[in-house]
Amino acid sequence: MNKFNFYFFSLIIMGTTAMTSCQDNGQVEIEKKKTETTAATPTDIIEYERKLEDLARYMGEVFKDPDARKELFGFAELKGNAGEVQYNLRRLFEEKTDPVSRKQSAIVQAFNRNASNSRVASEASINIDSLKSFINQHDISIIAPYLAETFDPDSIKELTVSWWTEEMEIEGLKKDPNWKGETPAIKFKIEEKEKEATIGNNQEQIGINNQIEYIIINDNYAYENPTIIFGQFDEPNYYRDTLHSPDYSSTYRDIDCRKIPEDKTVKLKMPKLRLHHNTRNWPNSNRLFIFAITGDYSIDRNGITNLHQNIDFPWGNEKGFKVSRFSVRKGKWVNSGISYLKQNWKRSQPDLRIMVAARKDGTGDIDYTGNISIDTNGDFHTDTSAKFSLKTKKHAYMLFNVIFDRCAVMAENGSDGVYGLMDGHHIYHFNGFSFYLAPEISE
């Protein structure tokens, strides 16, 4: 059996811990012992993780309420969440409204109601007002990979509550560069009783000096067990409507670019994509950025040709596009949400450089300079090029950086290549990222 040697700051809350056993599904039982904390650990990190654990333990009681669980599962319907449960708790407590139903938040109600009778709230280390301040100060969110895609809110018997900090990520990668992510957690039983019995009444008190079963979980564990995680996570661009599939009508046949009249517009789409592996460690969501780069030229009044770059950001230039861990695990093709990769792919632009980057925790920015071809004569031959420079501060790394020839893309549009066809289009695959391009010729 595997041995986990990773040391979590967050498990120092009531003293250092000793790991006692490991199971093949990634679960490690931990016995908490009352010893002195490690002096080398920064005090602010210890305090932050102590409060994060307190919040997680309290919220474990909150989600025994069936209405609160139903609201939690509903977060997966928010556009931008890619079918995954995620929401910002600061926003939820400020607005006090379920973002999906637009009704009063059942989670906020259960949170406040539990303050008087929760077994966790009775502990000396947990103060409800302090928890609210902590949520606001640190912009705490909840995320739950696999929860809504795999489980039903009314049938789960147990809920695992976990917490994550960036320090866990840093320490894990120091020990093992191939580390895939693990987080500490606690299990909560979901009582099959009336609401009044599920918020702490008549249950055994668990004080701060009592032993609690702590486990360490990972991606595989969460896929098999209902799990929620608290921490500071990238917040999607939330919309108050549900997921939908855009209209991706396009031309399915192979196209001879030389036969396209100059007065026609070639629009290029990337309707769907498939991510073959997670680009971030557990429990974070996969966040992707795409850059579509072409060159162009203009002639001024003096007849001088000026060259310049065109850089488009189809997924925006801030939060990136989210692909859920469930979609990766299941090998799902997902809608890209991109209306057009290029609104007008001109004859004068023989090359399109597509760069896809993935969010990475910690440091790492994109700084790339290159050249992009231009055809100023309209004879389907490159006669010059423009220099371009792309710099971003996204903590991301490059998945791939590939030049696509305009005529070649259209010529193989409906051809079955090495990776086959998707929706009648040629599939491209680079570094664990599959997609297809769909040209549309219009007036």
Buried (B, 14 or more C-beta within 10 A) or exposed (E): EEEBEBBBBBBBBBEBBEBEEBEEEBBBEBEBEEEEBEEEBEEEBBEBBBBBBBBBBBBBBBBBBBBBBBBBBBBBBBBBBBBBBBBBBBBBBEEEBBBBEEEEBBBBBBBBBBBEBBBBBBBEBBBBEEBBEBBEEBEBBBBBBBBBBBBEBEEBEEBBBBBBBEBBBEBBBEEEEEBBBBBBBBBBEBBEEEBEEBBBEEBEEBEEEEEBEBBBBBBBBBBEBBBBBBBBBBBBBBEEEEBEEEEBEBBBEEBEBEEBEEEEEBBBBBBBBBBEEBBBBBBBBBBBBBBBBBBBBEEEEEEEEEBEBBBBEBBEEEBBBBBBBBBBBEEBBBBBBBEBBBEEBBBBBBBBBBBBBBBBBEEBEBEBEBBBBBBBEEEEEBEBBBEBEBEBEBBBEBBBBEBBBBBEBBBBBBEEEEEEBBEEBBBBBEBBBBBBBBBBBEE
